Amino acid sequence: MNIAQANLRTLVLNADMQPLSWAPLSVCSWQDAIVAVVQNRVIQVKTYDDIVIRTSSRTFEVPSVVALKRYRKRRKVAFTRYHLFLRDEFACQYCGRRLPAKELTFDHVIPRSKGGRSAWLNIVACCGEDNLRKGSKTPEQAGLKLLRQPFEPSPFQLDSIAKRLAPYTEDLHQTWLDFLYWDSELAT
Ligand SMILES: [Zn+2]
């Protein structure tokens, strides 16, 4: 096993053969995947070709895709910076410009100084200029208008946004593609 192989990751699917999560994509180390296969917690769906791990007593294939045996119910989306940017599709919610995460900031729609909370329904992604213009005013006072009302996203809503933005296309292993894009339109 060389260094490149040491960094191999395994895609983790739910029992319905959909990724457990898209945002971020559910992957684990191949070591964890082998342990889960041996412990019978997951089904080995695909393996990396030509790679085997030999111990003194056994030989293991390296799983590239595994699936949980029991369906795991999706929980509420954690209120994190990444999830919030993802909900807003990395776009300022006042001017609509899509920006890299490092150029985006957060805006409290109802400012904290006016009792606005740090919660899904009161925080939006915002560009630096609009954030400056808004300051501690309400959108009306600052002459700004939200492009849409902020909402608490479900795991499925975030998945579909992540899938649409497809930030992962670079490092997806060939054996993963069937499970990530199986419902996308076939090229003709
Ligand atoms: Zn803006």
Residues whose N, C-alpha, C, O or C-beta is under 5 A from the ligand:
A	BS01	ZN	C92 Y94 C95 G96 C127 D130
